[in-house]
């Protein structure tokens, strides 16, 4: 049996419809695909790193635009200067992402949230498979991603785990503690107890 060429009938790319238009997100090459799989498997993909990965899978590249700008005082808002009066300057990158499906979506007026949702779906498609990606496309983050779902499980103002109660001392322990007390301490405690009882006892009526 001779197999038909895979590329003649199989389309690996991800097609995502937004606003009546279909956007084609190409599959990454083998090395990049394996890297994304490993990111999900090792659970190191987080909010701090996802933007760069999403932009990469959407085919965007960072185009730097480095300029020298004055350093402003956080107190006065005025430019800071050296001792000789020269203004202090620093380099700042005003670059932007450009190219690929990213630029296509931006040109069509797609919102930031929609683009990020599409990017995450594409990442999940590579990292976890088409079935999980389809679920995310409709429902957002799903339990299949391993994210804990604790909504509704904890009461408001949850005090956390209470400290265990102090154990009641047994009779032998109480007797041992009494023996350790000095005579004067026992007498003082007895007098205080008698005084408390006297205050709590109502006076006799005539």
C-alpha positions in Angstrom: 0.0 0.0 0.0 1.3 3.4 -0.9 0.4 6.3 1.4 -0.8 9.5 -0.1 1.3 12.6 0.5 0.2 14.1 3.8 0.3 17.6 2.5 -2.2 16.8 -0.2 -5.1 16.2 2.2 -4.0 17.4 5.7 -4.0 21.1 6.7 -2.0 21.5 10.0 -2.7 25.2 10.4 -5.2 26.6 12.9 -8.1 28.5 11.4 -9.8 30.9 13.8 -12.9 32.9 12.8 -13.3 36.4 14.4 -15.8 39.0 13.3 -16.8 37.1 10.1 -13.2 36.7 9.0 -11.0 33.6 9.2 -7.4 33.9 10.4 -4.9 31.3 9.6 -2.2 30.7 12.2 0.6 28.6 10.8 1.9 25.6 12.8 5.5 26.2 14.1 8.4 24.1 12.9 9.3 20.9 14.7 11.8 22.5 17.1 9.5 25.3 18.1 6.6 22.9 18.5 8.6 20.7 20.8 9.6 23.7 22.8 6.0 24.7 23.3 5.0 21.2 24.3 7.8 21.2 26.9 6.6 24.5 28.2 3.2 23.1 29.0 4.6 19.8 30.3 7.0 21.5 32.7 4.3 24.0 33.9 6.6 27.0 33.4 4.3 29.0 31.1 2.9 32.0 33.0 1.6 35.5 32.5 5.1 36.9 32.7 6.3 34.8 29.7 3.1 34.2 27.7 3.1 37.4 25.7 6.4 36.7 24.0 5.3 33.2 23.1 1.9 34.4 21.8 3.5 37.0 19.6 5.9 34.4 18.3 3.2 32.0 17.4 1.2 34.8 15.7 4.2 35.5 13.5 5.1 38.9 15.0 8.6 40.2 15.7 9.8 43.0 17.9 10.9 46.0 15.8 13.1 48.1 18.2 13.0 51.9 18.2 15.6 53.0 20.7 15.7 56.7 21.6 17.5 58.9 24.1 15.1 60.5 26.5 15.6 62.8 29.5 15.4 61.3 33.0 12.6 63.0 34.9 12.6 63.5 38.6 9.9 61.4 40.3 9.2 64.3 42.7 9.1 67.4 40.4 8.6 65.8 37.0 11.4 68.0 35.7 14.5 66.7 33.8 17.3 65.7 36.2 20.8 67.1 35.6 24.4 66.3 36.5 26.4 68.5 38.8 27.7 70.5 35.8 24.1 71.2 34.6 24.0 68.7 31.7 20.7 66.9 31.5 20.7 63.2 32.4 19.6 61.0 29.5 18.9 57.3 29.1 18.0 55.0 26.2 14.5 53.7 26.0 13.0 51.3 23.5 9.7 52.6 21.9 9.6 49.6 19.5 6.5 47.6 18.6 5.4 44.1 17.5 4.9 43.8 13.7 4.2 41.1 11.1 2.3 37.9 10.7 -1.3 37.3 11.8 -0.8 39.9 14.6 -0.5 42.8 12.1 -3.4 41.3 10.1 -5.6 41.3 13.2 -4.6 44.8 14.3 -5.4 46.1 10.8 -8.8 44.6 11.0 -9.5 46.3 14.4 -9.5 43.1 16.5 -9.5 43.9 20.2 -6.5 43.1 22.4 -8.5 40.6 24.4 -9.6 38.8 21.2 -6.1 38.6 19.9 -4.8 37.3 23.2 -7.6 34.7 23.3 -6.7 33.6 19.8 -3.0 33.5 20.7 -3.6 31.4 23.8 -5.8 29.0 21.7 -3.0 28.6 19.2 -0.5 27.9 22.0 -2.8 25.3 23.5 -3.3 23.8 20.1 0.4 23.1 19.8 1.1 22.4 23.5 -1.9 20.3 24.4 -3.7 19.3 21.2 -6.6 20.4 19.0 -9.4 19.0 21.3 -8.2 21.1 24.3 -7.7 24.1 22.0 -11.3 23.9 20.7 -12.6 23.7 24.3 -10.5 26.8 25.3 -11.8 28.7 22.2 -15.4 28.4 23.4 -15.0 28.3 27.2 -11.8 30.0 28.1 -9.3 28.3 30.5 -10.5 24.8 31.1 -9.8 22.3 33.9 -7.7 20.2 31.4 -5.0 22.8 31.8 -4.4 21.7 35.3 -5.5 25.0 36.9 -7.1 24.6 40.3 -10.8 25.5 40.4 -11.5 26.8 44.0 -14.4 29.1 43.2 -17.1 28.7 45.7 -15.1 26.3 47.8 -13.8 28.8 50.3 -16.1 31.1 52.5 -15.6 34.8 52.5 -13.1 36.1 55.1 -11.8 32.5 55.5 -9.8 32.5 58.8 -7.7 29.6 57.6 -6.9 26.6 59.8 -7.6 27.3 63.5 -5.0 26.5 66.1 -5.6 23.2 68.0 -7.2 23.5 71.4 -5.0 23.2 74.4 -5.3 19.8 76.0 -7.0 19.6 79.4 -4.5 18.6 82.1 -5.2 15.4 83.9 -5.7 15.0 87.6 -2.1 13.9 88.3 -0.7 16.8 86.4 -2.9 19.2 88.4 -1.7 17.8 91.7 1.9 18.0 90.6 1.4 21.6 89.6 -0.1 22.4 93.0 2.8 20.8 94.8 5.2 23.2 92.9 3.4 26.2 94.2 4.7 27.8 97.4 2.6 28.2 100.5 2.3 32.0 100.1 1.1 31.6 96.5 -1.6 29.1 97.5 -2.8 31.3 100.3 -2.9 34.3 97.9 -4.9 32.3 95.4 -7.3 31.1 98.1 -7.8 34.7 99.4 -8.5 36.0 95.9 -11.1 33.2 95.3 -12.9 34.0 98.5 -12.9 37.7 97.7 -14.4 37.0 94.2 -17.1 34.8 95.8 -18.0 37.6 98.3 -18.4 40.1 95.5 -20.7 37.7 93.5 -22.9 36.8 96.5 -25.9 39.2 96.9 -26.3 40.8 100.3 -29.0 39.5 102.7 -32.2 41.4 102.7 -33.6 42.6 106.1 
